[in-house]
């Protein structure tokens, strides 16, 4: 792959991950669920309804 193809491929992957996250949040909101995140080794829970 050349630089341009690699850049386009990365862009597609990022868009797909963003779309998957949006769908996950939407589904969790329907069931009044929560999501689990980790930052700097610390795990925390967030209600899906608190996210955009």
Secondary structure, DSSP 8 states (H G I E B T S, - for coil): --HHHHHHHHHHHHHHHHHHHHHHHHHHHHTT-EEEEEETTEEEEEEGGG--
